[in-house]
Amino acid sequence: MIAPSILSADFAHLADAADSVSRADWLHVDVMDNHFVPNLTLGLPVVKSLHKATDLPLDCHLMITDPDRWAPGYAEAGAANVTFHVEAAANPIQTARAIRSAGALAGLSLKPGTALDPYFEILKEFDTLLIMSVEPGFGGQAFMPEVLGKVTAARRAVNAGHLRLFIEIDGGIGEDTIVQAAEAGVDVFVAGSAVYAADDPDRAVTRLRELARDGMARCEAEIGRG
Ligand SMILES: O=C(CO)[C@H](O)[C@H](O)COP(=O)(O)O
């Protein structure tokens, strides 16, 4: 799945930004609070309005402190998937259950420097695992290939445990990097500048999907995709 990140779109025209990627699978919405990350974007009122303005499922990525308090509200606001950071959460299992009870998928996110191993046991509580491939906070940064080992470890855990978990990657994904991410085991590819800096964002989505499919086929042959 391809999830264009509206962080790279024109914030004065968010509904148009959603319309311009009609071939996307999800619309990625970065919520930043200027505490967990040094940037401030949007919150619940904008997510509610976006939900009314587009049929695309909203993939809300909360880069905020105290997600235990705020995350379920994003599910109630209409998000299809609500992802929060394990580094910020006091009770990740309880928060995941509250998100699911409110009708959304629950996602767990890890910064590039956060190890996955301590969290294998709680992955069954989640529907998505978002592995950051840049330091969270800003679009347009260079992809960090050192996170690919974490992606493959997640892929192997999903396969071995027969988990229903989408592995998502976010940061620096474009034509030059999406194949290696797909080969490592990613299912959902967030792309901000690679989509919204393109002359035709919908064409960019289609091109990224084609490239990802090639990499995913190689992943299936070499690692397996359970
Ligand atoms: O979460 C994010 C930054 O914290 C963005 O979603 C991400 O960086 C996408 O932008 P780009 O594809 O340009 O890297």
The ligand as a MOL file (V3000), in Angstrom:
LIG
                    3D

  0  0  0     0  0            999 V3000
M  V30 BEGIN CTAB
M  V30 COUNTS 14 13 0 0 0
M  V30 BEGIN ATOM
M  V30 1 O 6.6470 11.3460 9.6620 0
M  V30 2 C 7.2190 12.0520 8.8930 0
M  V30 3 C 8.3210 12.9260 9.3960 0
M  V30 4 O 8.3810 12.7950 10.7650 0
M  V30 5 C 6.8220 12.1020 7.4400 0
M  V30 6 O 5.6790 11.2860 7.2280 0
M  V30 7 C 7.9060 11.6420 6.5310 0
M  V30 8 O 9.0940 12.2420 6.7600 0
M  V30 9 C 7.4580 11.7470 5.0900 0
M  V30 10 O 8.1710 12.6730 4.3750 0
M  V30 11 P 9.2780 12.2610 3.2820 0
M  V30 12 O 8.6980 11.1380 2.4700 0
M  V30 13 O 9.4720 13.5160 2.5130 0
M  V30 14 O 10.4820 11.8020 4.0580 0
M  V30 END ATOM
M  V30 BEGIN BOND
M  V30 1 2 1 2
M  V30 2 1 2 3
M  V30 3 1 2 5
M  V30 4 1 3 4
M  V30 5 1 5 6
M  V30 6 1 5 7
M  V30 7 1 7 8
M  V30 8 1 7 9
M  V30 9 1 9 10
M  V30 10 1 10 11
M  V30 11 2 11 12
M  V30 12 1 11 13
M  V30 13 1 11 14
M  V30 END BOND
M  V30 END CTAB
M  END
